[in-house]
């Protein structure tokens, strides 16, 4: 059993930022919810505290995303690549907690904010990859936002947790902020970012560390995919046995990828 497999649960349960937020767990229920005023989400409860928290470290979170993005691809991302990159950003707090060199016990808030912003985007990118009417060519931040806002085959508004429930929670971020984060993820930054000049620079000091974050996140995604494949098959057929063996192999490889990225 790999180091990652044994310790990933502890990293999630015991990882917090300086304001006491858990690194990946869902937001606490005792938040400040008010009716949403944004188009497409009107009346749905939305968390004003979460939005206020993101605004406080918005610049740092976005510059961090841009820096890591600069090491990933020199061209605009396809929906599949966007899903992979968003997974890497989402898993970043786990990586920082678990890496062999200079692990971080208490994270600055912009790591949590970047991770939670990426969590919503990876869900949208996942649906884009699987939408039968959508090609896997790069989409702009506006096209991606419109897809999330209901312009998709399923007519699903991804800014609302449950489209059929009028009391379901909704995203507090306005379109301009969502598109700013999407742009930071889809396109490589136009200007170089020097970690030495950034608040997060001591935690992600160079391009190699940024690439490790991406490798860890891709291993995390592949492990999720393999687990999903394994859980969906019926073990009572020869084809299912083959799929189970493939999932087991993929899972083993993805754990190894994550351990390598951690420097274990």
Number of C-alpha atoms within 10 A of each C-alpha: 8 12 14 23 13 10 11 14 12 13 21 18 12 12 23 23 18 12 11 11 17 21 28 20 12 9 13 8 8 7 12 11 17 14 17 20 14 16 10 14 23 13 17 25 21 26 21 17 13 18 16 13 15 20 16 13 17 19 12 20 23 21 22 25 22 23 23 28 24 23 17 18 14 11 11 17 23 19 25 19 20 26 25 24 30 34 26 29 30 27 29 24 27 25 27 23 24 25 21 13 11 11 15 18 15 19 23 18 23 24 24 27 24 26 25 22 20 25 19 18 26 23 15 23 23 16 22 25 18 13 14 10 10 15 13 15 11 18 19 17 19 16 13 22 21 15 22 23 20 15 14 17 13 9 12 18 20 22 21 23 16 15 17 9 10 15 15 15 22 26 21 25 21 12 14 11 12 19 18 13 21 22 19 20 29 25 20 21 19 8 9 10 15 13 18 12 9 15 15 18 13 12 16 21 14 16 16 12 16 22 19 23 27 27 24 28 27 23 28 23 20 23 22 15 16 22 16 12 17 20 12 11 15 13 14 8 10 10 12 16 15 13 19 21 13 15 21 17 12 20 21 18 16 24 21 20 21 28 22 16 21 23 11 14
